[in-house]
């Protein structure tokens, strides 16, 4: 029998305003932080210049803000929001608090595609395309493996674990045959996650998948509560539960594959942010999805800003998400009494 969630919680108008304003404030601050420090006032002046106002901003600041930092911050916003919403959807779909965006093996498939692209000497766009392609292949294999006769949600999860392990083995094999002087370090560093390759060109390929996936799940947020019911209760609601699950899986895996293809594996975000939002805002997806979008985006921008600014050499993003996320998550769990199914 599927466990039942207690659906509680709704956003107040103050919380809605905070969730909208917080990412904007964080972006303004992050734009000014780096090896070249730019004040928030200069950031705002440069922003207003884009709308036709003349503030005579330093041309060097313009290049740093809009050519280097802005695309990277946009990528951080999209990755944080996308992985958070994907994790939130999978935790509800599978009634499992440990479900992550890689539950169906998409991140492992995407990682293999990127590693293969690096091994073959592809360009940055080529690596990104290869990663997306193999992410789709991994999810397709999971679907074919887990939807046979007498299949269930648990069968799909097991198939995802199997396919994820297969592609993880293929990543290891790729690293084994890669050149130890050039290709192996590049593959290893990519797998640890980094937003340093962000550009408007890479965003054009990957961002639409994340935006569309978030938009789909946002529109379906009130129906996602049905996924938390038992099988009989879900069917009695009159909703086409099979179609709802399929759309949820496609949207979540589309976001995950795109995120991983642009910045490598980013752990913890899709696990801890939905938990944090549940503890604060409850299990009602009308509140949970908007909260996950905002908090996930803010968290990722903060972590990436630390990664590129703390020391001279950029810190891989997955290292920081674990270092920052794990203690914070444990503290929240102890204070709130945990996350209840």
DRENLODO-404025 format. One record per residue (C-alpha): residue number from 1; x negated, y negated, z. Coordinates in Angstrom, 3 decimals. Layout:
<nodes>
   nr         X         Y         Z
  NUM         X         Y         Z
...
</nodes>
This chain:
<nodes>
   nr         X         Y         Z
    1     0.000     0.000     0.000
    2    -1.301    -3.385    -0.959
    3    -1.960    -5.680     1.997
    4     0.172    -8.772     2.307
    5    -1.050   -12.323     2.672
    6     0.673   -14.834     4.845
    7     1.265   -17.716     2.465
    8     1.037   -20.943     4.414
    9    -0.304   -24.427     3.925
   10     0.406   -27.355     1.658
   11    -1.589   -30.474     0.893
   12    -0.603   -33.766     2.482
   13    -0.841   -36.907     0.371
   14    -3.959   -37.947     2.306
   15    -5.636   -34.621     1.531
   16    -4.726   -35.004    -2.148
   17    -6.349   -38.436    -2.275
   18    -9.463   -37.168    -0.477
   19    -9.799   -34.234    -2.893
   20    -9.648   -36.640    -5.834
   21   -11.952   -39.334    -4.443
   22   -14.601   -37.065    -2.871
   23   -16.039   -35.713    -6.166
   24   -16.192   -39.257    -7.580
   25   -18.142   -40.532    -4.567
   26   -20.517   -37.573    -4.637
   27   -21.165   -38.064    -8.365
   28   -22.014   -41.765    -7.853
   29   -24.456   -40.907    -5.060
   30   -25.983   -37.970    -6.981
   31   -26.542   -40.143   -10.055
   32   -28.873   -42.350    -8.013
   33   -30.826   -39.595    -6.244
   34   -33.966   -38.136    -7.760
   35   -37.627   -38.874    -8.283
   36   -36.521   -42.273    -9.527
   37   -34.097   -43.628    -6.913
   38   -31.316   -45.822    -8.312
   39   -28.945   -47.635    -5.983
   40   -25.180   -46.922    -6.124
   41   -24.670   -50.555    -7.152
   42   -26.916   -50.064   -10.189
   43   -25.067   -46.852   -11.019
   44   -21.734   -48.677   -10.936
   45   -23.107   -51.550   -13.032
   46   -24.386   -49.092   -15.619
   47   -21.026   -47.326   -15.613
   48   -19.132   -50.566   -16.187
   49   -21.520   -51.394   -19.028
   50   -20.190   -48.320   -20.802
   51   -16.770   -49.992   -20.758
   52   -18.038   -53.204   -22.354
   53   -19.146   -55.263   -19.353
   54   -22.588   -56.883   -19.510
   55   -24.675   -56.418   -16.354
   56   -28.152   -56.271   -17.984
   57   -29.078   -52.901   -16.483
   58   -32.695   -51.738   -16.774
   59   -32.972   -49.668   -20.019
   60   -35.108   -47.076   -18.220
   61   -32.355   -46.606   -15.646
   62   -29.860   -46.186   -18.487
   63   -31.883   -43.336   -19.984
   64   -32.332   -41.585   -16.636
   65   -28.672   -41.925   -15.687
   66   -26.914   -41.006   -18.934
   67   -29.402   -38.809   -20.793
   68   -30.898   -36.787   -17.949
   69   -28.704   -36.862   -14.848
   70   -25.152   -37.290   -16.110
   71   -24.937   -34.105   -18.254
   72   -26.495   -32.140   -15.418
   73   -24.004   -33.489   -12.881
   74   -21.106   -32.764   -15.245
   75   -22.391   -29.195   -15.580
   76   -22.628   -28.901   -11.782
   77   -19.038   -30.126   -11.426
   78   -17.777   -27.625   -13.994
   79   -19.785   -24.682   -12.647
   80   -18.771   -25.356    -9.042
   81   -15.097   -25.768    -9.905
   82   -15.053   -22.842   -12.350
   83   -16.747   -20.302   -10.089
   84   -14.653   -21.382    -7.085
   85   -11.350   -21.016    -8.934
   86   -12.451   -17.704   -10.467
   87   -13.414   -16.346    -7.040
   88   -10.143   -17.578    -5.558
   89    -8.138   -15.871    -8.315
   90    -9.988   -12.561    -7.980
   91    -9.693   -12.497    -4.190
   92    -5.924   -12.822    -4.535
   93    -5.632   -10.497    -7.526
   94    -7.541    -7.668    -5.853
   95    -6.446    -8.480    -2.263
   96   -10.098    -8.311    -1.323
   97   -11.885   -11.082     0.609
   98   -15.219    -9.877    -0.834
   99   -14.131   -10.242    -4.467
  100   -16.381   -12.558    -6.473
  101   -16.381   -13.909   -10.046
  102   -18.612   -10.961   -11.010
  103   -16.134    -8.333    -9.801
  104   -15.492    -7.189   -13.398
  105   -19.151    -7.228   -14.416
  106   -19.055   -10.380   -16.528
  107   -22.037   -12.043   -14.817
  108   -24.182    -8.931   -15.271
  109   -23.231    -8.725   -18.952
  110   -23.914   -12.413   -19.439
  111   -27.282   -12.090   -17.694
  112   -28.268    -9.254   -20.019
  113   -27.250   -11.340   -23.042
  114   -29.409   -14.233   -21.874
  115   -32.362   -11.957   -21.043
  116   -32.066   -10.358   -24.479
  117   -31.937   -13.808   -26.094
  118   -35.129   -14.856   -24.295
  119   -36.793   -11.570   -25.305
  120   -35.825   -12.154   -28.955
  121   -37.126   -15.735   -28.862
  122   -33.773   -17.434   -29.438
  123   -33.280   -21.168   -29.019
  124   -31.445   -22.517   -25.969
  125   -28.121   -22.536   -27.824
  126   -28.842   -19.046   -29.149
  127   -29.507   -17.765   -25.631
  128   -26.282   -19.347   -24.424
  129   -24.284   -17.805   -27.285
  130   -25.856   -14.373   -26.702
  131   -25.016   -14.613   -23.004
  132   -21.380   -15.475   -23.732
  133   -21.110   -12.656   -26.256
  134   -22.381    -9.973   -23.893
  135   -20.215   -11.332   -21.090
  136   -17.190   -10.725   -23.304
  137   -18.493    -7.264   -24.191
  138   -18.935    -6.394   -20.489
  139   -15.368    -7.417   -19.603
  140   -14.008    -5.553   -22.634
  141   -15.818    -2.389   -21.534
  142   -14.447    -2.839   -18.017
  143   -10.923    -3.180   -19.402
  144   -11.273    -0.107   -21.626
  145   -12.763     1.934   -18.775
  146   -10.252     0.875   -16.124
  147    -6.956     0.921   -18.010
  148    -6.617     4.582   -18.842
  149    -3.840     6.928   -17.773
  150    -2.662     6.252   -14.216
  151    -4.783     3.129   -13.891
  152    -4.436     0.678   -11.026
  153    -6.079    -2.509    -9.804
  154    -8.567    -0.403    -7.805
  155    -9.477     1.508   -10.976
  156   -10.312    -1.753   -12.748
  157   -12.478    -2.851    -9.800
  158   -14.375     0.456    -9.875
  159   -14.823     0.125   -13.634
  160   -16.174    -3.400   -13.093
  161   -18.704    -2.116   -10.571
  162   -19.775     0.611   -13.004
  163   -20.154    -1.735   -15.979
  164   -21.915    -4.319   -13.806
  165   -24.423    -1.686   -12.695
  166   -24.967    -0.621   -16.307
  167   -25.784    -4.145   -17.462
  168   -27.936    -4.764   -14.376
  169   -29.969    -1.729   -15.415
  170   -30.239    -3.135   -18.934
  171   -31.497    -6.441   -17.487
  172   -34.156    -4.515   -15.558
  173   -35.152    -2.672   -18.728
  174   -35.387    -5.969   -20.629
  175   -37.676    -7.359   -17.927
  176   -39.760    -4.168   -18.111
  177   -40.439    -4.506   -21.857
  178   -40.806    -8.323   -21.815
  179   -44.199    -9.975   -22.169
  180   -45.532   -10.493   -18.653
  181   -47.213   -13.789   -19.494
  182   -44.351   -15.737   -21.050
  183   -41.039   -13.881   -21.421
  184   -40.874   -12.187   -18.022
  185   -41.301   -15.421   -15.986
  186   -38.686   -17.131   -18.191
  187   -36.181   -14.300   -17.675
  188   -36.855   -14.139   -13.936
  189   -36.477   -17.893   -13.480
  190   -33.290   -17.967   -15.572
  191   -31.745   -15.172   -13.489
  192   -32.315   -17.222   -10.326
  193   -30.149   -19.992   -11.753
  194   -30.932   -23.542   -12.767
  195   -29.084   -26.518   -14.238
  196   -32.258   -28.042   -15.688
  197   -31.320   -27.120   -19.270
  198   -28.087   -29.140   -19.144
  199   -27.469   -31.341   -22.173
  200   -24.499   -32.636   -24.085
  201   -25.135   -29.972   -26.734
  202   -24.999   -27.060   -24.287
  203   -21.938   -28.569   -22.617
  204   -20.115   -28.671   -25.956
  205   -20.457   -24.899   -26.271
  206   -19.700   -23.834   -22.708
  207   -17.554   -26.530   -21.089
  208   -14.342   -25.893   -23.101
  209   -14.092   -22.334   -21.754
  210   -14.370   -23.550   -18.158
  211   -11.929   -26.421   -18.634
  212    -9.331   -24.215   -20.371
  213    -9.698   -21.489   -17.714
  214    -9.240   -23.959   -14.859
  215    -6.263   -25.541   -16.634
  216    -4.560   -22.159   -17.127
  217    -4.948   -21.107   -13.497
  218    -3.899   -24.570   -12.305
  219    -0.668   -24.285   -14.301
  220    -0.087   -20.775   -12.924
  221    -1.059   -21.655    -9.346
  222     2.442   -21.183    -7.907
  223     2.725   -17.775    -9.610
  224    -0.621   -16.634    -8.199
  225     1.076   -16.275    -4.803
  226     2.973   -13.325    -6.318
  227    -0.300   -11.455    -6.833
  228    -0.705   -11.279    -3.054
  229     2.535    -9.304    -2.647
  230     2.848    -5.535    -2.689
  231     3.542    -3.875    -6.047
  232     7.271    -3.421    -5.366
  233     7.724    -6.968    -4.057
  234     5.867    -8.418    -7.032
  235     8.053    -6.554    -9.512
  236    11.249    -7.535    -7.710
  237    10.359   -11.224    -8.169
  238    11.218   -10.944   -11.856
  239     7.710   -11.946   -12.970
  240     5.896    -9.962   -15.643
  241     3.192    -8.939   -13.206
  242     1.087    -7.110   -15.800
  243     0.975   -10.191   -18.048
  244     0.174   -12.435   -15.076
  245    -2.730   -10.204   -14.046
  246    -4.048   -10.078   -17.603
  247    -3.955   -13.865   -18.005
  248    -5.619   -14.326   -14.605
  249    -8.409   -11.898   -15.470
  250    -9.007   -13.485   -18.890
  251    -9.085   -17.045   -17.501
  252   -11.356   -16.147   -14.563
  253   -13.810   -14.095   -16.621
  254   -13.872   -16.761   -19.350
  255   -14.947   -19.341   -16.758
  256   -17.489   -17.050   -15.129
  257   -19.100   -16.032   -18.410
  258   -19.396   -19.635   -19.534
  259   -20.872   -20.773   -16.194
  260   -23.484   -18.031   -16.141
  261   -24.361   -18.567   -19.815
  262   -25.223   -22.228   -19.158
  263   -27.129   -22.038   -15.876
  264   -27.870   -18.412   -15.009
  265   -26.582   -16.519   -12.014
  266   -25.272   -18.740    -9.237
  267   -24.396   -16.680    -6.192
  268   -22.140   -17.417    -3.232
  269   -20.131   -20.279    -4.727
  270   -17.273   -18.069    -5.887
  271   -17.211   -16.321    -2.518
  272   -17.627   -18.981     0.144
  273   -15.718   -21.924    -1.358
  274   -12.365   -20.080    -1.659
  275   -12.820   -18.821     1.909
  276   -13.557   -22.305     3.187
  277   -10.481   -23.648     1.405
  278    -8.268   -20.872     2.793
  279    -9.434   -21.628     6.310
  280    -8.649   -25.316     5.907
  281    -5.634   -25.401     3.559
  282    -4.021   -21.961     3.923
  283    -3.253   -19.271     1.346
  284    -0.696   -21.110    -0.769
  285    -2.213   -21.437    -4.238
  286    -0.351   -24.690    -4.810
  287    -2.903   -26.118    -2.366
  288    -5.669   -23.579    -2.718
  289    -6.433   -24.009    -6.433
  290    -6.751   -27.848    -6.336
  291    -8.816   -27.596    -3.140
  292   -11.130   -24.985    -4.700
  293   -11.634   -27.172    -7.773
  294   -12.582   -30.245    -5.726
  295   -14.638   -28.607    -2.959
  296   -16.406   -26.265    -5.374
  297   -17.403   -29.158    -7.627
  298   -18.635   -31.242    -4.683
  299   -20.585   -28.336    -3.191
  300   -22.351   -27.584    -6.468
  301   -23.306   -31.206    -7.122
  302   -24.752   -31.527    -3.609
  303   -26.723   -28.283    -3.867
  304   -28.073   -29.136    -7.330
  305   -29.080   -32.610    -6.171
  306   -31.036   -31.029    -3.322
  307   -32.566   -28.492    -5.731
  308   -33.957   -31.168    -8.072
  309   -34.914   -33.731    -5.419
  310   -36.176   -31.954    -2.314
  311   -39.632   -31.000    -3.601
  312   -41.704   -31.741    -6.699
  313   -40.918   -28.359    -8.247
  314   -37.234   -27.636    -8.781
  315   -35.783   -24.960    -6.480
  316   -33.714   -22.209    -8.183
  317   -30.066   -22.889    -7.476
  318   -29.118   -19.417    -6.181
  319   -31.749   -19.651    -3.464
  320   -30.220   -22.863    -2.171
  321   -26.592   -21.706    -2.447
  322   -27.481   -18.752    -0.241
  323   -29.564   -20.770     2.237
  324   -26.951   -23.523     2.517
  325   -23.848   -21.416     2.062
  326   -24.435   -18.409     4.296
  327   -24.999   -20.212     7.645
  328   -22.205   -22.681     6.888
  329   -19.844   -19.830     6.033
  330   -20.753   -17.906     9.198
  331   -20.142   -21.021    11.293
  332   -16.728   -21.531     9.722
  333   -15.829   -17.889    10.287
  334   -16.734   -18.099    13.978
  335   -14.836   -21.354    14.541
  336   -11.692   -20.422    12.629
  337   -11.378   -16.774    13.628
  338   -12.048   -15.589    10.080
  339   -10.016   -15.168     6.943
  340    -6.941   -13.030     7.312
  341    -5.446   -10.706     4.701
</nodes>
